[in-house]
Amino acid sequence: MKQFLVFVRKEFYHILRDKRSMMVLLGIPIVQIVLFGFAITTEVKNSRVAIFDPSKDVYTRQITERIRANAYFDVRYILDSPDQIDQLFKKGQTDMVVVFGDNFAGQINHTGEAAIQLITDATDPNQATTMNGYVTNIIHDWQQ
């Protein structure tokens, strides 16, 4: 144990004397913290959203308008067919697609439940999860 403590002491003195070692030990981690602090963010800004709404009823328009009114989302496309969804993702033109079920208002009025599918571009999983959460909250607020 005594040899180990002598070794640690010797290395500690060596690091304090050597400017390059101090830079590696202290400088590089500080630079990494600063860079990662600016580069990594979980905030969603101006996410491109497409809407596929086969039912085109009052309820789906209300939800679409709430998504449009949100500062985080930019509704760029109203799709006419589900085939367009894949094309938008392949071209990188959208970050999320909101797909409403057929006869949305009829299902809500009859059973109290209707289908909404959220499809996100998960090349950035953190952003996709955040976008899903934001849209889910918008839908829950509408339900209230």
C-alpha positions as CSV (number, residue, x, y, z in Angstrom):
1,M,0.0,0.0,0.0
2,K,2.9,2.3,0.8
3,Q,4.4,1.8,-2.7
4,F,1.1,2.7,-4.2
5,L,0.8,6.0,-2.3
6,V,4.4,6.9,-3.2
7,F,3.5,6.2,-6.9
8,V,0.3,8.4,-6.7
9,R,2.3,11.2,-5.1
10,K,5.0,11.0,-7.8
11,E,2.4,11.1,-10.6
12,F,0.6,14.0,-9.0
13,Y,3.7,16.1,-8.8
14,H,4.5,15.2,-12.4
15,I,1.1,16.3,-13.6
16,L,1.4,19.6,-11.8
17,R,4.8,20.3,-13.3
18,D,3.9,19.4,-16.9
19,K,1.7,22.0,-18.7
20,R,0.6,19.5,-21.4
21,S,-0.7,17.1,-18.8
22,M,-2.6,19.9,-17.1
23,M,-4.2,20.8,-20.4
24,V,-5.3,17.3,-21.0
25,L,-6.6,16.9,-17.5
26,L,-8.4,20.2,-17.2
27,G,-8.6,22.0,-20.5
28,I,-10.2,19.3,-22.8
29,P,-13.1,18.4,-20.4
30,I,-13.9,22.1,-20.1
31,V,-13.9,22.5,-23.9
32,Q,-16.1,19.4,-24.2
33,I,-18.6,20.7,-21.7
34,V,-18.9,24.1,-23.4
35,L,-19.3,22.5,-26.9
36,F,-21.8,19.9,-25.9
37,G,-23.8,22.5,-24.0
38,F,-24.4,24.4,-27.2
39,A,-24.6,21.5,-29.6
40,I,-26.9,19.1,-27.8
41,T,-30.4,20.4,-27.2
42,T,-33.8,18.7,-26.7
43,E,-35.8,21.7,-27.8
44,V,-38.0,21.2,-30.8
45,K,-38.1,24.2,-33.2
46,N,-40.1,24.6,-36.4
47,S,-40.7,20.9,-36.9
48,R,-42.2,20.1,-40.2
49,V,-45.5,18.3,-39.9
50,A,-47.8,16.7,-42.4
51,I,-51.4,15.7,-41.8
52,F,-53.2,12.8,-43.4
53,D,-56.9,13.2,-42.7
54,P,-59.2,10.9,-44.7
55,S,-62.3,11.9,-42.6
56,K,-62.0,15.7,-42.9
57,D,-64.5,16.4,-40.1
58,V,-64.8,19.1,-37.5
59,Y,-62.8,17.3,-34.8
60,T,-59.8,16.6,-37.0
61,R,-59.8,20.2,-38.2
62,Q,-59.8,21.4,-34.6
63,I,-56.8,19.2,-33.7
64,T,-55.0,20.3,-36.9
65,E,-55.6,23.9,-36.0
66,R,-54.2,23.4,-32.5
67,I,-51.1,21.8,-34.0
68,R,-50.8,24.7,-36.5
69,A,-51.2,27.2,-33.7
70,N,-48.3,25.7,-31.7
71,A,-45.0,27.5,-32.1
72,Y,-43.0,24.3,-32.2
73,F,-44.7,22.9,-35.4
74,D,-45.0,24.1,-38.9
75,V,-47.8,22.2,-40.7
76,R,-46.5,22.1,-44.3
77,Y,-48.5,19.4,-46.0
78,I,-52.1,18.1,-46.0
79,L,-51.8,14.7,-47.6
80,D,-54.4,13.1,-49.9
81,S,-53.2,9.5,-49.8
82,P,-51.2,7.4,-47.4
83,D,-48.6,6.7,-50.2
84,Q,-47.4,10.3,-49.9
85,I,-46.2,9.6,-46.3
86,D,-43.3,7.4,-47.4
87,Q,-42.3,9.8,-50.1
88,L,-42.1,12.8,-47.7
89,F,-39.9,10.8,-45.3
90,K,-37.6,9.6,-48.1
91,K,-37.1,13.1,-49.4
92,G,-36.6,14.5,-45.9
93,Q,-39.4,17.0,-46.3
94,T,-41.2,16.2,-43.0
95,D,-40.3,15.3,-39.4
96,M,-43.7,14.0,-38.4
97,V,-47.0,12.8,-39.9
98,V,-50.2,12.9,-38.0
99,V,-52.6,10.3,-39.4
100,F,-56.3,10.4,-38.4
101,G,-58.5,7.4,-38.6
102,D,-61.4,7.0,-40.9
103,N,-64.7,8.5,-39.7
104,F,-62.9,10.1,-36.7
105,A,-65.9,12.2,-35.5
106,G,-68.3,9.3,-35.9
107,Q,-66.0,7.1,-33.8
108,I,-65.6,9.7,-31.1
109,N,-69.4,10.3,-30.9
110,H,-70.3,6.6,-31.0
111,T,-67.6,4.9,-28.8
112,G,-65.7,7.8,-27.3
113,E,-62.5,6.6,-28.9
114,A,-60.9,7.2,-32.3
115,A,-57.5,6.4,-33.9
116,I,-54.7,8.8,-34.3
117,Q,-51.3,7.6,-35.5
118,L,-48.1,9.7,-35.0
119,I,-45.3,8.8,-37.4
120,T,-42.0,10.5,-36.7
121,D,-38.6,10.6,-38.4
122,A,-36.5,8.9,-35.8
123,T,-33.1,9.7,-37.2
124,D,-32.8,11.9,-34.1
125,P,-34.6,9.7,-31.4
126,N,-34.6,12.4,-28.8
127,Q,-36.3,14.9,-31.1
128,A,-38.8,12.3,-32.2
129,T,-39.7,11.4,-28.7
130,T,-40.1,15.1,-27.8
131,M,-42.3,15.8,-30.8
132,N,-44.5,12.8,-30.0
133,G,-44.9,14.1,-26.5
134,Y,-45.8,17.6,-27.6
135,V,-48.4,16.4,-30.1
136,T,-49.8,13.9,-27.6
137,N,-50.3,16.8,-25.1
138,I,-52.0,18.8,-27.8
139,I,-54.4,15.9,-28.4
140,H,-55.0,15.4,-24.7
141,D,-55.8,19.1,-24.2
142,W,-58.3,18.9,-27.1
143,Q,-59.9,15.9,-25.4
144,Q,-60.5,17.9,-22.2
